[in-house]
Amino acid sequence: MDRWLDRGVTTMTTEQLTAADRCDRCGAQAYVRVVLPTGELLFCGHHARAHQPAYAGVATYVQDETDRLLAEHGQN
């Protein structure tokens, strides 16, 4: 049986994340895309840091745009 999950599917993209891209954990704007062998996860900066130990060893690509947070929202 040939299942799509067995084919090493990735969604490798380097397009900039937009306001329409939302964190899979809380729904906030996503600034990190984690590409896994079976798909991708989007995270806000907080959840990207919180879950980094879990995805670090399995991610095939991490697109980190958290530097945009300071540029877009400034320092508190």
N, C-alpha and C positions, 0 to 999 in steps of 0.2 A: 504494500500500500504506500503510495507516494503522497505524503502529507506535506503541506507548505511549510510547516514548522521544522521539518527535517532537512530543508534545503538551505539552511543558514541565511535566512532572510534578514536583511538590514535595511534601514531607511536612511542610509548615509546622506545627510544633507548639511550644507554649511550656510544655508540662508539664515540671515539674522532673525532671531526670535522677535516676535512682535507682541503688542498688547493683547492680541487674540490668543496667543499661546499661554496656557494656564498650567500652574503647578498641579501635578497629579495627586498631591497629598492634601492641599488646602484651597486650591483655586486661585491663589494670588498670581500675579504676572510671573511667568517663567523666565529665568535668566540662564538656566543650565539645561542642556539636552544631553542625555546619557543614552548612547546607542549600544544596545545589547545584541547578541546573536539572534535573538527572537523578536526584536522590535526596539522601541525607544521609550524612555521616560522623560518627562519634563518636570523640573523643580524650580521653585523660588530659591533665592540665595540661602535662606535659613534651612530649608529641607535638603538642599544639595549638600550643605555642610553636615547636617545630621546623619544623612544616609551614605556619605562618602565611603566609610569603611566597608559597607555592604556591596557597593557597585565597583569599587576600585579594582578588584581582582577579576571581574567578569566583563567590564565594559570594553567594547571595541573602539570607542571614540567618545570623548567628552568635549562638548562645546560649551565653554564657560564664558558668559558675557556679564558676569557680576560686576566688572569694572564700570559698566554702564550705569549701575545704581548711583554711584557718586555723581557722575556726569548729569544724570537726569533728575536726581532728587536732592543733591547737595549733602552737606554734612549737617547733622542735627546738633 
